[in-house]
Each structure stands twice: as structure tokens, then as C-alpha cells.
Amino acid sequence: MRSIVLDLETTGLRDDEGHRITEIGMVGIVNDQPSANRYQSYFNPGRPVPTFITELTGLTDKFLADKPHFSEKARAIREFIGDSPVIITCRTKDGYTLDIAFLNAAFKRAGVSEVPEKQWINVRRWGEVLFGHDQASLDKMLDRYKVDRTKRIENGHGALLDASLLAELYPQLLRDYKNHMQRQRQKKTGPKF
């Protein structure tokens, strides 16, 4: 079975405030293991990149100026995703999940079908169930599972880098989450005699 680990970089936190995607990174997962099947693209957001975003990602107006607009790549991105489950790690606040909101809004503007809710798997929620809200960030889970995040520390956030790190983390997190859920079911059903 194929899944996609996806991460985005954007000019800000909300698409509905006019912010746009600056980078997408995707890593294919086959049989719950990362594969060599990857996709990355940078985009001209059509608006200035705020200084704090440049400090976080290293992406500048000058670097992004000659990159395509998202709409030029939207069909290829949607085809890469297909009907595969899309794995993200993203905070949800008041029903708003950044990666889902940004990607689906960009697809809609480009006249491409959105990724339906049933395809999204937000493993941040798994981390919150297993370790608590404050311990569920990508950095904290990478440290917990001893996944080397040196490049992220040295180079800042990057969509393909973060998707690759999450893909490396995913098999261990999936195993622990499945084990936790199985224990919870056993507690509800009680011992069998």
C-alpha cells in the first residue's frame, strides 16, 4: 500500500489572509516504509516573503522570483498524490489545519480537485495521544525516536527535508500508535477467560 508524506512551506499561517505556498515536499511510503519516490517544487507566491519566514526557511523573494506559480504544477502534484493517504504532522486549531487548508485552497484556485478529508492522516494527533500536546511537535518526536535532525537545525525548515524526516519517523510512530490503540481496546473489552 502506498501513502504520501507531505509538508509545505508558506508565506504565513493562513491562506484566507492571502498567504501562499512557497514549497511542497512529498515522500512516498510503501508498506509503511519510506521509498525513493519523491516530489519537490518551489513556488513564486506572488507576494513578499516575510522576514521571519525567510529566517525560518531560508527562502527569499529573489530565490522564488523565477519559480513557477502553484497553479502551473497543481495537476502534477494532484496526480502524484492520487488517492493515496496523505500523512502530515500539523497542529489543528479551531478546526484549521495549515497543510490541509493551504493545499486544498491552492488546488481549488487552480481548478484541480481537492484532497478529500478521508485521505488525510495527521500524525500530530497520534503524538498528542502518546506523549501529550507539548511533546508532539516534529522536533520533539524526532528526538524521542532518535531520528537525526541536524540538517533541520543547521538549514532551517524545508518541505522536502521535513517530509523526509517524518517519513523516517513514521514507521516507529505507527507501530507505537497501533500498540497503544490495541491496549486501549483490550482495556475496554476486559480480559478473556
Short mmCIF file of the C-alpha atoms (twelve columns), coordinates in Angstrom:
data_MODEL
# 
_entry.id   MODEL 
# 
loop_
_atom_site.group_PDB 
_atom_site.id 
_atom_site.type_symbol 
_atom_site.label_atom_id 
_atom_site.label_alt_id 
_atom_site.label_comp_id 
_atom_site.label_asym_id 
_atom_site.label_seq_id 
_atom_site.Cartn_x 
_atom_site.Cartn_y 
_atom_site.Cartn_z 
_atom_site.pdbx_PDB_model_num 
ATOM 1   C CA . MET A 1   0.000   0.000   0.000   1 
ATOM 2   C CA . ARG A 2   1.267   3.479   -0.928  1 
ATOM 3   C CA . SER A 3   0.970   6.604   1.207   1 
ATOM 4   C CA . ILE A 4   2.415   10.080  0.777   1 
ATOM 5   C CA . VAL A 5   4.186   12.072  3.494   1 
ATOM 6   C CA . LEU A 6   3.645   15.738  2.685   1 
ATOM 7   C CA . ASP A 7   4.945   19.024  4.017   1 
ATOM 8   C CA . LEU A 8   4.508   22.627  2.909   1 
ATOM 9   C CA . GLU A 9   6.320   25.882  3.455   1 
ATOM 10  C CA . THR A 10  4.216   29.027  3.169   1 
ATOM 11  C CA . THR A 11  4.470   32.802  3.494   1 
ATOM 12  C CA . GLY A 12  2.352   32.761  6.663   1 
ATOM 13  C CA . LEU A 13  -0.138  30.833  8.737   1 
ATOM 14  C CA . ARG A 14  -3.446  31.341  6.912   1 
ATOM 15  C CA . ASP A 15  -4.345  31.026  3.255   1 
ATOM 16  C CA . ASP A 16  -7.519  33.033  3.837   1 
ATOM 17  C CA . GLU A 17  -5.306  36.008  4.784   1 
ATOM 18  C CA . GLY A 18  -3.629  35.908  1.357   1 
ATOM 19  C CA . HIS A 19  -0.593  33.815  2.283   1 
ATOM 20  C CA . ARG A 20  0.594   31.271  -0.260  1 
ATOM 21  C CA . ILE A 21  2.653   28.083  -0.618  1 
ATOM 22  C CA . THR A 22  6.379   28.543  -1.307  1 
ATOM 23  C CA . GLU A 23  7.481   24.886  -1.302  1 
ATOM 24  C CA . ILE A 24  5.984   21.410  -1.336  1 
ATOM 25  C CA . GLY A 25  7.844   18.224  -0.453  1 
ATOM 26  C CA . MET A 26  6.409   14.719  -0.708  1 
ATOM 27  C CA . VAL A 27  7.885   11.298  0.043   1 
ATOM 28  C CA . GLY A 28  6.235   8.060   -0.966  1 
ATOM 29  C CA . ILE A 29  5.700   5.416   1.708   1 
ATOM 30  C CA . VAL A 30  5.336   1.818   0.529   1 
ATOM 31  C CA . ASN A 31  4.328   -0.877  3.023   1 
ATOM 32  C CA . ASP A 32  4.836   1.660   5.831   1 
ATOM 33  C CA . GLN A 33  8.488   2.337   4.828   1 
ATOM 34  C CA . PRO A 34  9.953   5.416   3.059   1 
ATOM 35  C CA . SER A 35  10.661  4.935   -0.643  1 
ATOM 36  C CA . ALA A 36  12.795  6.757   -3.216  1 
ATOM 37  C CA . ASN A 37  9.608   8.142   -4.800  1 
ATOM 38  C CA . ARG A 38  9.790   11.886  -4.029  1 
ATOM 39  C CA . TYR A 39  8.439   15.168  -5.317  1 
ATOM 40  C CA . GLN A 40  9.623   18.699  -4.564  1 
ATOM 41  C CA . SER A 41  8.870   22.082  -6.040  1 
ATOM 42  C CA . TYR A 42  9.353   25.705  -5.040  1 
ATOM 43  C CA . PHE A 43  6.761   28.343  -5.989  1 
ATOM 44  C CA . ASN A 44  6.603   32.046  -6.571  1 
ATOM 45  C CA . PRO A 45  3.936   33.039  -4.035  1 
ATOM 46  C CA . GLY A 46  3.097   36.290  -5.846  1 
ATOM 47  C CA . ARG A 47  3.656   38.270  -2.669  1 
ATOM 48  C CA . PRO A 48  6.646   39.210  -0.497  1 
ATOM 49  C CA . VAL A 49  8.073   36.604  1.864   1 
ATOM 50  C CA . PRO A 50  8.045   37.998  5.426   1 
ATOM 51  C CA . THR A 51  11.448  38.295  7.115   1 
ATOM 52  C CA . PHE A 52  10.563  35.779  9.840   1 
ATOM 53  C CA . ILE A 53  9.655   33.203  7.178   1 
ATOM 54  C CA . THR A 54  12.975  33.780  5.393   1 
ATOM 55  C CA . GLU A 55  14.748  33.290  8.733   1 
ATOM 56  C CA . LEU A 56  12.813  30.044  9.299   1 
ATOM 57  C CA . THR A 57  13.108  28.548  5.789   1 
ATOM 58  C CA . GLY A 58  15.919  30.402  4.035   1 
ATOM 59  C CA . LEU A 59  13.505  31.169  1.158   1 
ATOM 60  C CA . THR A 60  13.829  34.707  -0.195  1 
ATOM 61  C CA . ASP A 61  11.875  36.819  -2.667  1 
ATOM 62  C CA . LYS A 62  14.877  36.728  -5.009  1 
ATOM 63  C CA . PHE A 63  15.143  32.902  -4.910  1 
ATOM 64  C CA . LEU A 64  11.415  32.426  -5.503  1 
ATOM 65  C CA . ALA A 65  11.041  35.146  -8.181  1 
ATOM 66  C CA . ASP A 66  11.684  32.842  -11.157 1 
ATOM 67  C CA . LYS A 67  9.887   29.801  -9.757  1 
ATOM 68  C CA . PRO A 68  6.527   28.687  -11.196 1 
ATOM 69  C CA . HIS A 69  3.245   29.656  -9.598  1 
ATOM 70  C CA . PHE A 70  1.488   26.790  -7.811  1 
ATOM 71  C CA . SER A 71  -1.220  26.650  -10.479 1 
ATOM 72  C CA . GLU A 72  1.400   25.641  -13.069 1 
ATOM 73  C CA . LYS A 73  2.242   22.486  -11.090 1 
ATOM 74  C CA . ALA A 74  -1.130  21.775  -9.472  1 
ATOM 75  C CA . ARG A 75  -2.155  18.916  -11.783 1 
ATOM 76  C CA . ALA A 76  1.207   17.140  -11.470 1 
ATOM 77  C CA . ILE A 77  1.039   17.451  -7.673  1 
ATOM 78  C CA . ARG A 78  -2.533  16.140  -7.555  1 
ATOM 79  C CA . GLU A 79  -1.567  13.222  -9.816  1 
ATOM 80  C CA . PHE A 80  1.402   12.393  -7.568  1 
ATOM 81  C CA . ILE A 81  -0.951  12.243  -4.574  1 
ATOM 82  C CA . GLY A 82  -3.714  10.365  -6.402  1 
ATOM 83  C CA . ASP A 83  -5.973  8.540   -3.962  1 
ATOM 84  C CA . SER A 84  -3.132  7.646   -1.564  1 
ATOM 85  C CA . PRO A 85  -3.426  8.519   2.130   1 
ATOM 86  C CA . VAL A 86  -1.609  11.815  2.835   1 
ATOM 87  C CA . ILE A 87  0.425   11.834  6.054   1 
ATOM 88  C CA . ILE A 88  1.138   15.181  7.713   1 
ATOM 89  C CA . THR A 89  2.105   16.442  11.144  1 
ATOM 90  C CA . CYS A 90  0.369   19.717  11.760  1 
ATOM 91  C CA . ARG A 91  -1.328  21.475  14.644  1 
ATOM 92  C CA . THR A 92  -5.077  21.899  14.347  1 
ATOM 93  C CA . LYS A 93  -6.629  24.942  15.963  1 
ATOM 94  C CA . ASP A 94  -10.334 25.727  15.828  1 
ATOM 95  C CA . GLY A 95  -10.761 23.165  13.050  1 
ATOM 96  C CA . TYR A 96  -7.999  24.743  10.921  1 
ATOM 97  C CA . THR A 97  -5.065  22.554  9.848   1 
ATOM 98  C CA . LEU A 98  -2.493  24.565  7.874   1 
ATOM 99  C CA . ASP A 99  -1.302  21.935  5.379   1 
ATOM 100 C CA . ILE A 100 -4.829  20.805  4.529   1 
ATOM 101 C CA . ALA A 101 -6.211  24.345  4.243   1 
ATOM 102 C CA . PHE A 102 -3.343  25.669  2.100   1 
ATOM 103 C CA . LEU A 103 -3.117  22.729  -0.279  1 
ATOM 104 C CA . ASN A 104 -6.848  22.400  -0.888  1 
ATOM 105 C CA . ALA A 105 -7.277  26.170  -1.349  1 
ATOM 106 C CA . ALA A 106 -4.403  26.189  -3.875  1 
ATOM 107 C CA . PHE A 107 -5.934  23.238  -5.737  1 
ATOM 108 C CA . LYS A 108 -9.318  24.963  -5.786  1 
ATOM 109 C CA . ARG A 109 -7.830  28.182  -7.209  1 
ATOM 110 C CA . ALA A 110 -6.078  26.095  -9.886  1 
ATOM 111 C CA . GLY A 111 -9.292  24.266  -10.825 1 
ATOM 112 C CA . VAL A 112 -7.943  20.936  -9.553  1 
ATOM 113 C CA . SER A 113 -9.846  18.558  -7.278  1 
ATOM 114 C CA . GLU A 114 -9.111  18.922  -3.581  1 
ATOM 115 C CA . VAL A 115 -7.771  16.093  -1.423  1 
ATOM 116 C CA . PRO A 116 -10.811 14.798  0.499   1 
ATOM 117 C CA . GLU A 117 -10.784 14.771  4.284   1 
ATOM 118 C CA . LYS A 118 -10.784 10.941  4.425   1 
ATOM 119 C CA . GLN A 119 -7.347  10.858  2.709   1 
ATOM 120 C CA . TRP A 120 -5.574  12.962  5.349   1 
ATOM 121 C CA . ILE A 121 -3.751  11.345  8.288   1 
ATOM 122 C CA . ASN A 122 -2.477  13.908  10.780  1 
ATOM 123 C CA . VAL A 123 0.074   12.033  12.896  1 
ATOM 124 C CA . ARG A 124 0.480   15.045  15.175  1 
ATOM 125 C CA . ARG A 125 -2.707  13.721  16.818  1 
ATOM 126 C CA . TRP A 126 -1.011  10.359  17.334  1 
ATOM 127 C CA . GLY A 127 1.886   12.121  19.050  1 
ATOM 128 C CA . GLU A 128 -0.542  14.032  21.263  1 
ATOM 129 C CA . VAL A 129 -2.286  10.785  22.274  1 
ATOM 130 C CA . LEU A 130 1.012   9.029   23.001  1 
ATOM 131 C CA . PHE A 131 3.126   11.812  24.509  1 
ATOM 132 C CA . GLY A 132 0.891   14.800  25.251  1 
ATOM 133 C CA . HIS A 133 0.333   18.052  23.375  1 
ATOM 134 C CA . ASP A 134 3.649   19.683  24.320  1 
ATOM 135 C CA . GLN A 135 5.683   16.641  23.240  1 
ATOM 136 C CA . ALA A 136 4.019   16.117  19.842  1 
ATOM 137 C CA . SER A 137 5.945   18.611  17.688  1 
ATOM 138 C CA . LEU A 138 8.022   17.191  14.850  1 
ATOM 139 C CA . ASP A 139 11.292  18.149  16.571  1 
ATOM 140 C CA . LYS A 140 10.297  16.535  19.865  1 
ATOM 141 C CA . MET A 141 9.140   13.333  18.178  1 
ATOM 142 C CA . LEU A 142 12.312  13.166  16.060  1 
ATOM 143 C CA . ASP A 143 14.358  13.445  19.251  1 
ATOM 144 C CA . ARG A 144 12.222  10.847  21.036  1 
ATOM 145 C CA . TYR A 145 12.726  8.337   18.215  1 
ATOM 146 C CA . LYS A 146 16.392  9.284   17.743  1 
ATOM 147 C CA . VAL A 147 15.973  10.464  14.150  1 
ATOM 148 C CA . ASP A 148 18.871  12.775  13.290  1 
ATOM 149 C CA . ARG A 149 17.559  16.290  12.643  1 
ATOM 150 C CA . THR A 150 20.939  18.004  12.295  1 
ATOM 151 C CA . LYS A 151 20.105  19.286  8.785   1 
ATOM 152 C CA . ARG A 152 16.915  20.860  10.104  1 
ATOM 153 C CA . ILE A 153 18.836  22.590  12.885  1 
ATOM 154 C CA . GLU A 154 21.573  23.808  10.524  1 
ATOM 155 C CA . ASN A 155 19.488  24.671  7.458   1 
ATOM 156 C CA . GLY A 156 16.070  25.552  8.867   1 
ATOM 157 C CA . HIS A 157 12.710  24.250  7.777   1 
ATOM 158 C CA . GLY A 158 12.289  22.837  4.302   1 
ATOM 159 C CA . ALA A 159 9.285   20.965  2.943   1 
ATOM 160 C CA . LEU A 160 11.175  18.044  1.408   1 
ATOM 161 C CA . LEU A 161 13.554  17.827  4.374   1 
ATOM 162 C CA . ASP A 162 10.676  17.811  6.869   1 
ATOM 163 C CA . ALA A 163 8.701   15.292  4.796   1 
ATOM 164 C CA . SER A 164 11.799  13.053  4.636   1 
ATOM 165 C CA . LEU A 165 12.320  13.261  8.401   1 
ATOM 166 C CA . LEU A 166 8.655   12.493  9.059   1 
ATOM 167 C CA . ALA A 167 8.849   9.556   6.623   1 
ATOM 168 C CA . GLU A 168 11.806  8.193   8.602   1 
ATOM 169 C CA . LEU A 169 9.938   8.657   11.873  1 
ATOM 170 C CA . TYR A 170 6.627   7.295   10.588  1 
ATOM 171 C CA . PRO A 171 7.182   3.500   10.869  1 
ATOM 172 C CA . GLN A 172 8.149   3.773   14.551  1 
ATOM 173 C CA . LEU A 173 5.328   6.168   15.383  1 
ATOM 174 C CA . LEU A 174 2.810   3.990   13.527  1 
ATOM 175 C CA . ARG A 175 3.936   0.909   15.458  1 
ATOM 176 C CA . ASP A 176 3.647   2.672   18.824  1 
ATOM 177 C CA . TYR A 177 0.269   4.198   17.975  1 
ATOM 178 C CA . LYS A 178 -1.159  0.840   16.834  1 
ATOM 179 C CA . ASN A 179 0.130   -0.819  20.019  1 
ATOM 180 C CA . HIS A 180 -1.396  1.942   22.146  1 
ATOM 181 C CA . MET A 181 -4.769  1.657   20.408  1 
ATOM 182 C CA . GLN A 182 -4.732  -2.129  20.788  1 
ATOM 183 C CA . ARG A 183 -4.078  -1.760  24.539  1 
ATOM 184 C CA . GLN A 184 -6.956  0.722   24.775  1 
ATOM 185 C CA . ARG A 185 -9.326  -1.711  23.036  1 
ATOM 186 C CA . GLN A 186 -8.215  -4.510  25.358  1 
ATOM 187 C CA . LYS A 187 -8.933  -2.310  28.386  1 
ATOM 188 C CA . LYS A 188 -12.451 -1.678  27.104  1 
ATOM 189 C CA . THR A 189 -13.233 -5.299  26.377  1 
ATOM 190 C CA . GLY A 190 -11.535 -6.645  29.506  1 
ATOM 191 C CA . PRO A 191 -9.639  -9.906  29.918  1 
ATOM 192 C CA . LYS A 192 -10.843 -13.026 28.129  1 
ATOM 193 C CA . PHE A 193 -11.172 -16.231 30.173  1 
# 
